[in-house]
Amino acid sequence: MKRAAAPMMNISPFARLSLPLLGGLALLALATSAMADQVFSREQDIPELRLGQRILVDDGSCPAGQIKEVSGARMTPSGILRVQKCIPRLGTRK
């Protein structure tokens, strides 16, 4: 009696590799969104800021209902230029 091959055997090598790759990309997307939720109490506590990275700073310098956003705006000869602006606070205060 001849048995049918397992369904996994009929899948192309590309399809076998694409599923773990998509899973890895999904984990990476979750990790980067978690990094965006960092809120510091002082601007001096911010670690090395990367180009395009945005960090929230709750130091009380913005009006009620807003929070300071510090972002890496552009490269300069001395490093990354930081830009600060007040943005609406989303959600409840932690």
C-alpha positions as a Markdown table, in Angstrom:
| # | Residue | x | y | z |
|---|---|---|---|---|
| 1 | Met | 0.0 | 0.0 | 0.0 |
| 2 | Lys | 1.4 | 3.4 | -1.0 |
| 3 | Arg | 0.9 | 6.4 | 1.3 |
| 4 | Ala | 0.5 | 10.0 | 0.1 |
| 5 | Ala | 3.4 | 12.3 | 0.9 |
| 6 | Ala | 3.0 | 14.7 | 3.8 |
| 7 | Pro | 1.6 | 18.1 | 2.7 |
| 8 | Met | 4.8 | 19.8 | 3.8 |
| 9 | Met | 6.9 | 17.9 | 1.3 |
| 10 | Asn | 4.9 | 19.4 | -1.7 |
| 11 | Ile | 5.8 | 23.0 | -0.7 |
| 12 | Ser | 8.5 | 24.7 | -2.6 |
| 13 | Pro | 11.7 | 25.7 | -0.8 |
| 14 | Phe | 10.9 | 29.4 | -1.3 |
| 15 | Ala | 7.5 | 28.9 | 0.4 |
| 16 | Arg | 9.2 | 27.0 | 3.3 |
| 17 | Leu | 11.6 | 29.9 | 3.9 |
| 18 | Ser | 9.0 | 32.7 | 3.5 |
| 19 | Leu | 6.9 | 31.7 | 6.5 |
| 20 | Pro | 9.7 | 32.1 | 9.1 |
| 21 | Leu | 10.9 | 35.2 | 7.3 |
| 22 | Leu | 7.4 | 36.8 | 7.6 |
| 23 | Gly | 7.3 | 35.8 | 11.2 |
| 24 | Gly | 10.6 | 37.5 | 11.9 |
| 25 | Leu | 9.5 | 40.7 | 10.1 |
| 26 | Ala | 6.3 | 40.7 | 12.3 |
| 27 | Leu | 8.4 | 40.4 | 15.4 |
| 28 | Leu | 10.7 | 43.2 | 14.2 |
| 29 | Ala | 7.6 | 45.5 | 13.6 |
| 30 | Leu | 6.4 | 44.8 | 17.1 |
| 31 | Ala | 9.8 | 45.5 | 18.6 |
| 32 | Thr | 10.1 | 48.9 | 16.8 |
| 33 | Ser | 6.6 | 50.0 | 17.9 |
| 34 | Ala | 7.5 | 49.1 | 21.5 |
| 35 | Met | 10.7 | 51.3 | 21.2 |
| 36 | Ala | 8.5 | 54.2 | 20.1 |
| 37 | Asp | 6.6 | 54.0 | 23.4 |
| 38 | Gln | 9.6 | 55.1 | 25.5 |
| 39 | Val | 8.9 | 58.1 | 27.7 |
| 40 | Phe | 11.7 | 59.8 | 29.6 |
| 41 | Ser | 11.3 | 62.2 | 32.5 |
| 42 | Arg | 14.3 | 64.3 | 31.5 |
| 43 | Glu | 15.9 | 65.1 | 28.1 |
| 44 | Gln | 19.3 | 64.3 | 29.5 |
| 45 | Asp | 18.3 | 60.7 | 30.1 |
| 46 | Ile | 17.8 | 60.0 | 26.4 |
| 47 | Pro | 20.5 | 57.6 | 25.1 |
| 48 | Glu | 22.2 | 58.0 | 21.7 |
| 49 | Leu | 19.5 | 59.3 | 19.4 |
| 50 | Arg | 19.4 | 57.9 | 15.8 |
| 51 | Leu | 18.4 | 59.6 | 12.7 |
| 52 | Gly | 14.6 | 59.6 | 12.4 |
| 53 | Gln | 14.1 | 58.2 | 15.9 |
| 54 | Arg | 11.4 | 59.9 | 18.1 |
| 55 | Ile | 11.4 | 59.9 | 21.9 |
| 56 | Leu | 8.8 | 61.4 | 24.2 |
| 57 | Val | 10.0 | 63.5 | 27.2 |
| 58 | Asp | 7.5 | 64.3 | 30.0 |
| 59 | Asp | 9.4 | 67.1 | 31.8 |
| 60 | Gly | 6.5 | 69.5 | 32.2 |
| 61 | Ser | 7.9 | 72.0 | 29.7 |
| 62 | Cys | 4.9 | 71.7 | 27.4 |
| 63 | Pro | 1.3 | 73.0 | 28.0 |
| 64 | Ala | -1.4 | 70.8 | 29.6 |
| 65 | Gly | -2.4 | 68.0 | 27.3 |
| 66 | Gln | 0.8 | 68.0 | 25.3 |
| 67 | Ile | 4.2 | 66.2 | 25.6 |
| 68 | Lys | 7.6 | 67.0 | 24.2 |
| 69 | Glu | 8.8 | 65.0 | 21.3 |
| 70 | Val | 12.6 | 64.9 | 20.6 |
| 71 | Ser | 13.6 | 63.6 | 17.2 |
| 72 | Gly | 16.8 | 63.0 | 15.3 |
| 73 | Ala | 16.3 | 65.5 | 12.4 |
| 74 | Arg | 19.5 | 65.5 | 10.3 |
| 75 | Met | 23.2 | 64.7 | 10.3 |
| 76 | Thr | 25.7 | 67.4 | 11.0 |
| 77 | Pro | 29.5 | 67.2 | 11.3 |
| 78 | Ser | 29.1 | 67.1 | 15.0 |
| 79 | Gly | 26.5 | 64.3 | 15.1 |
| 80 | Ile | 22.7 | 64.1 | 14.8 |
| 81 | Leu | 20.7 | 67.3 | 15.2 |
| 82 | Arg | 17.9 | 67.0 | 17.8 |
| 83 | Val | 14.6 | 68.8 | 17.3 |
| 84 | Gln | 12.1 | 69.3 | 20.1 |
| 85 | Lys | 8.4 | 70.1 | 19.7 |
| 86 | Cys | 5.3 | 69.8 | 21.8 |
| 87 | Ile | 2.7 | 67.3 | 20.4 |
| 88 | Pro | -0.7 | 66.3 | 21.7 |
| 89 | Arg | -0.5 | 63.7 | 24.4 |
| 90 | Leu | -2.3 | 60.5 | 23.3 |
| 91 | Gly | -3.8 | 58.2 | 26.0 |
| 92 | Thr | -3.6 | 58.5 | 29.7 |
| 93 | Arg | -0.6 | 59.7 | 31.7 |
| 94 | Lys | 1.5 | 56.7 | 33.0 |
